[in-house]
Amino acid sequence: MLVSRGGERHMIMSGEYDRVLPMDIYGEYLIKSIIAGNIDSQEQLGIYEVSPEDFALAEFVDSSKLPLQKIVREGLDILRKREFIGSDEPTITFNYSFQIKFLRMLSAVSR
């Protein structure tokens, strides 16, 4: 579960992003990989081709009401800092409790 706009919400995989994103990428999977901190997956899904503003309409229609633009901005910032420093490890991370709740939600769905 993710805490967003006043309460805990699940990330609903409904294909909403694909209908409104201005480019041909898997937006939902990109957001999940950013939250999980999986840099290889982010690069394969096209993190370098997007900007936070590309997710503005997706954030508006998202039934989960996640802060998509903020998530994308933080993901891009992590990649830029990693490239600037030259390290394989990200120098900043998302809120730890945010990641734990998300990973628990994913494991509950896979059962």
trRosetta pair geometry for C-beta under 8 A, 3 or more apart (Angstrom, degrees):
i j d omega theta_ij theta_ji phi_ij phi_ji
1 8 4.2 28 158 177 130 112
1 9 6.5 141 -162 65 82 20
1 10 5.7 -57 -107 -77 69 62
1 101 5.1 -68 64 172 68 112
1 102 7.6 -119 54 -82 24 45
1 104 7.7 -32 12 80 74 104
1 105 5.1 152 -29 -75 46 128
2 8 6.9 145 73 -156 29 63
2 9 5.5 -36 67 68 83 76
2 10 7.3 122 17 -115 83 16
2 11 6.1 62 -5 -49 128 90
2 35 7.9 -70 -96 -135 127 148
2 64 7.1 53 53 169 126 120
2 66 6.0 18 106 -108 154 103
2 98 6.9 40 -133 -156 77 86
2 101 6.6 147 -84 108 40 121
2 102 6.1 36 -75 -83 89 92
2 105 7.6 -62 -30 -3 71 160
3 7 7.1 -133 -142 134 67 18
3 8 5.4 -40 -90 -94 65 63
3 9 7.6 124 -114 17 18 75
3 98 7.1 -99 28 -107 96 85
3 101 7.4 58 -21 76 87 168
4 7 7.5 -28 64 67 53 51
4 8 8.0 82 20 -132 67 24
4 9 5.2 -55 44 28 107 123
4 64 7.1 67 53 147 152 81
4 65 5.4 167 123 106 125 86
4 66 5.4 -104 -94 -108 163 47
4 67 6.3 -166 -132 -17 110 83
5 9 7.8 18 48 -16 91 136
5 65 5.2 -61 26 141 140 129
8 101 7.5 -120 -138 -175 115 142
9 64 5.0 140 141 -165 125 76
9 65 6.2 140 -27 54 177 91
9 66 7.2 -146 87 -67 128 77
10 64 6.6 -106 91 -119 47 110
10 105 6.0 175 -127 -159 85 135
11 28 7.8 141 164 -158 113 96
11 31 7.6 -174 -149 113 138 123
11 32 7.1 150 128 -87 160 92
11 64 5.2 20 -121 -116 45 166
11 66 6.5 20 -106 -53 90 142
11 102 7.4 35 -9 -136 127 94
11 105 7.2 112 20 121 90 144
12 63 5.3 -33 52 79 143 113
12 64 5.1 -177 14 -56 88 102
13 28 5.6 107 -128 172 79 151
14 63 6.5 40 13 22 152 128
15 18 5.0 -43 -167 29 73 120
15 19 6.8 74 141 -24 82 97
15 28 7.4 -71 -86 -20 33 141
16 19 6.2 -62 -164 30 36 109
16 20 7.0 -6 158 9 68 112
16 58 7.0 128 119 -148 91 77
16 61 5.4 -162 175 120 120 109
16 62 6.1 152 97 -103 142 50
16 63 6.6 162 -37 -6 158 92
17 20 6.6 -87 -154 50 33 89
17 21 5.5 34 164 -37 78 113
17 27 3.4 -128 143 82 137 135
17 28 5.2 170 29 -48 135 78
17 31 7.6 -167 -73 -11 164 129
17 55 7.7 -19 -139 -132 111 87
17 58 4.4 37 -124 -140 81 127
17 62 7.3 22 -68 -88 87 93
17 68 8.0 163 -106 -125 120 154
18 21 6.4 -42 -123 21 24 110
18 26 7.4 -15 -86 -124 104 48
18 27 6.3 -164 -66 22 55 106
18 28 7.5 -47 -37 -9 90 102
19 61 7.9 -82 75 108 110 160
20 57 4.5 -137 162 120 125 116
20 58 5.3 171 84 -77 115 67
20 61 5.8 136 -15 25 158 143
21 25 6.5 -92 135 50 152 86
21 27 4.9 -178 -57 -53 147 137
21 54 6.4 42 -151 161 84 98
21 55 7.3 -10 -108 -97 94 59
21 57 7.7 -176 -82 70 37 106
21 58 5.8 17 -70 -59 81 126
22 54 5.9 -114 35 -144 104 91
23 46 7.7 -146 120 144 135 151
23 49 6.6 -159 151 135 168 118
23 50 7.1 -140 41 -90 140 85
23 54 6.8 -18 8 -158 108 137
25 30 6.3 24 145 -35 120 140
25 45 6.3 91 -173 170 108 76
25 46 4.6 -114 -118 57 131 144
25 49 7.0 167 -63 80 140 124
25 50 6.9 -88 34 -60 163 120
26 29 4.1 8 128 32 119 117
26 30 6.1 147 92 -24 69 88
26 45 5.8 -86 60 -145 97 107
27 30 5.5 -57 -146 35 31 114
27 31 6.4 31 158 -19 66 103
27 55 7.0 150 -154 -108 123 98
27 58 6.0 -122 164 -128 156 161
28 31 5.9 -52 -150 34 31 110
28 32 6.5 30 152 -17 64 106
29 32 5.5 -51 -147 38 35 113
29 33 6.3 33 155 -18 67 106
29 41 7.7 -114 157 169 97 114
29 45 5.7 -155 105 -118 102 143
30 33 5.9 -57 -146 38 30 108
30 34 6.4 32 154 -21 64 104
30 42 6.7 83 -150 -130 75 65
30 45 4.3 -174 -88 132 85 136
30 46 6.8 -57 -96 60 133 81
30 47 6.5 162 -155 -79 111 75
30 50 7.3 88 163 3 159 157
30 72 7.9 29 132 -103 114 95
31 34 5.7 -53 -149 33 31 112
31 35 6.5 29 154 -16 65 106
31 55 8.0 119 -79 -128 112 144
31 66 7.2 98 -179 105 142 150
31 68 6.2 -58 -108 -130 131 91
31 71 5.8 51 -145 116 88 146
31 72 7.5 -57 -101 -65 78 83
32 35 5.9 -56 -148 38 31 109
32 36 6.2 22 156 -11 66 112
32 106 8.0 108 -155 -91 117 129
33 36 5.7 -57 -140 45 32 107
33 38 4.5 -83 -157 63 85 106
33 41 3.9 -140 -135 108 138 120
33 42 4.9 -174 122 -66 121 70
33 45 6.0 153 28 13 149 145
34 37 7.6 34 177 -71 30 33
34 42 5.9 89 -76 -102 68 119
34 47 7.3 135 -79 -109 103 123
34 71 5.5 113 106 160 136 96
34 72 6.6 -89 -102 -97 172 44
34 74 7.2 115 170 82 115 90
34 75 3.6 -59 -138 -81 116 138
35 71 6.4 -29 -67 -151 85 125
35 94 6.7 -10 -147 -10 54 173
35 98 7.5 -114 -157 139 98 103
35 99 6.9 168 165 -108 77 70
35 102 5.3 -133 150 -171 129 170
36 41 7.7 15 73 54 122 143
36 99 7.3 112 -120 -143 38 96
36 102 7.1 -137 -75 117 70 130
36 103 7.2 105 -115 -80 89 92
37 78 7.6 -110 -131 168 80 167
37 90 6.5 -108 -155 4 108 148
37 93 6.7 -8 -99 -137 139 91
37 94 6.9 -138 -63 10 103 107
37 99 7.1 -1 -15 -118 116 133
38 41 4.0 25 120 25 119 119
38 42 6.3 155 94 -22 67 85
39 42 5.4 -52 -146 34 34 116
39 43 6.5 33 157 -18 66 103
39 78 7.7 -128 -93 122 104 116
39 79 6.8 145 -137 -97 103 89
39 82 7.1 -40 -121 55 148 178
39 90 7.1 176 -60 -56 124 104
40 43 6.0 -57 -153 35 30 109
40 44 6.5 25 153 -15 64 109
41 44 5.7 -57 -146 40 33 110
41 45 6.1 22 158 -12 68 112
42 45 6.0 -65 -144 44 26 104
42 47 4.1 19 165 -37 94 140
42 75 6.2 -168 -135 -176 144 123
42 79 7.1 -139 114 -70 142 128
43 46 8.0 69 -180 -52 27 17
43 47 6.0 -57 -83 27 38 109
43 48 7.0 28 -131 -15 68 105
46 49 4.4 -40 -178 34 99 117
46 50 6.4 90 126 -22 93 100
47 50 6.4 -71 -152 35 34 104
47 75 6.1 -115 -145 138 128 122
47 76 6.8 -177 169 -85 103 72
47 79 6.4 149 123 -39 138 159
48 79 7.7 -132 -78 138 82 157
50 54 4.9 -112 -156 48 87 148
50 55 7.3 51 177 -36 125 98
50 72 6.3 -91 120 -157 121 132
51 54 5.3 116 56 -11 66 99
51 72 7.4 99 156 137 25 133
51 76 7.8 22 -127 -65 50 161
52 55 6.1 -65 -167 37 45 106
52 56 7.7 74 139 -54 67 80
52 68 7.9 154 -155 121 75 71
52 69 4.1 77 179 -160 102 79
52 70 7.4 67 -141 -54 130 22
52 72 4.5 165 -100 84 69 116
52 73 4.5 5 -71 -57 138 89
52 76 7.4 -107 -45 8 91 137
53 56 5.5 -10 -163 -27 52 116
53 69 7.1 47 -75 -126 32 116
54 58 7.9 19 129 6 64 119
54 72 7.7 -149 56 -179 93 171
55 58 4.7 -62 -157 51 66 118
55 59 5.6 75 141 -32 85 97
55 68 4.1 -131 155 129 131 120
55 69 5.3 -177 80 -76 107 64
55 72 5.4 158 6 -17 145 146
56 59 5.8 -54 -151 31 27 112
56 60 6.7 28 150 -20 61 105
56 69 6.2 35 -82 -70 64 126
57 60 5.4 -50 -151 32 37 116
57 61 6.5 16 158 -3 69 107
58 61 6.3 -65 -143 47 30 95
58 62 6.0 52 154 -52 65 101
58 68 5.7 -76 99 93 104 173
59 62 5.6 -36 -142 4 29 123
59 66 7.2 -108 -128 81 80 64
59 67 7.0 24 -138 -147 125 31
59 68 4.1 -145 -80 33 95 111
59 69 5.7 -44 -45 -20 152 91
62 65 5.9 164 99 -68 98 27
62 66 5.8 -82 143 31 153 80
62 68 6.4 154 -36 -33 154 125
66 71 6.8 4 150 -22 112 138
67 70 4.0 1 139 30 117 122
67 71 6.2 138 96 -24 74 87
68 71 5.6 -56 -146 35 33 112
68 72 6.3 30 158 -16 68 105
69 72 5.9 -54 -146 38 31 109
69 73 6.3 33 153 -21 64 107
70 73 5.6 -53 -145 36 31 113
70 74 6.4 29 157 -17 65 106
71 74 6.0 -57 -150 37 28 108
71 75 6.4 29 152 -19 63 108
72 75 5.6 -56 -149 37 32 114
72 76 6.3 30 155 -17 66 106
73 76 5.9 -57 -148 39 29 108
73 77 6.3 32 153 -21 64 107
74 77 5.5 -52 -145 36 32 114
74 78 6.5 37 154 -22 64 102
74 92 7.9 -114 -164 109 90 120
74 94 6.4 83 144 -89 147 89
75 78 5.8 -52 -151 32 31 111
75 79 6.6 26 154 -14 63 106
76 79 5.8 -56 -149 39 34 109
76 80 6.2 33 154 -19 68 107
77 80 5.8 -55 -144 38 31 110
77 81 6.3 28 158 -16 65 107
77 92 7.0 -24 120 57 109 136
78 81 6.0 -57 -147 39 28 107
78 82 6.2 30 154 -22 64 109
78 90 4.6 -11 -166 -141 111 122
78 91 7.5 179 -142 42 67 67
78 92 5.9 -125 -99 64 82 87
78 93 7.7 67 -110 -94 128 38
79 82 5.5 -54 -145 36 31 114
79 83 6.3 27 157 -16 66 107
80 83 5.9 -56 -145 39 30 107
80 84 6.1 31 155 -21 65 109
81 84 5.6 -54 -142 37 31 113
81 85 6.1 16 163 -6 66 111
81 90 7.2 72 81 -159 113 68
81 91 4.7 -108 140 39 129 120
81 92 6.3 70 49 7 164 100
82 85 6.4 -64 -143 46 23 98
82 86 7.9 147 163 -33 51 6
82 87 5.9 -104 -147 69 69 75
82 88 7.4 39 -163 -138 113 14
82 89 7.5 -165 -121 86 102 29
82 90 5.6 -55 -71 -105 115 57
82 91 6.7 -173 -75 -6 61 89
83 86 7.3 29 -174 -75 29 45
85 91 6.0 103 1 -49 156 135
87 90 8.0 -180 98 -68 109 12
87 91 6.8 100 56 -58 137 93
90 93 6.0 115 100 -77 124 72
93 96 7.1 46 117 -71 125 73
93 99 7.6 -37 166 -33 109 144
94 98 5.4 -93 145 77 111 127
94 99 5.6 128 82 -52 113 102
95 98 3.9 80 77 -1 101 116
95 99 7.1 179 88 -10 55 81
96 99 5.8 -55 -153 35 35 109
96 100 6.4 32 153 -18 68 106
97 100 5.6 -51 -144 37 36 113
97 101 6.3 37 157 -19 67 105
98 101 6.2 -57 -150 36 26 109
98 102 6.4 24 153 -17 61 110
99 102 5.7 -60 -149 38 31 111
99 103 6.2 26 158 -16 68 108
100 103 5.9 -57 -144 39 29 107
100 104 6.3 30 156 -19 64 106
101 104 5.8 -54 -147 36 29 111
101 105 6.4 32 153 -21 63 106
102 105 5.7 -55 -151 34 31 113
102 106 6.5 31 152 -18 64 104
103 106 5.6 -50 -147 35 35 113
103 107 6.4 32 155 -17 66 104
104 107 5.8 -56 -147 38 32 108
104 108 6.3 34 153 -21 65 106
105 108 5.7 -54 -148 34 30 112
105 109 6.5 30 153 -20 64 105
106 109 5.8 -56 -150 34 32 110
106 110 6.5 25 156 -17 65 109
107 110 5.8 -57 -146 38 34 109
107 111 6.9 46 154 -35 62 98
108 111 6.1 -45 -158 13 34 115
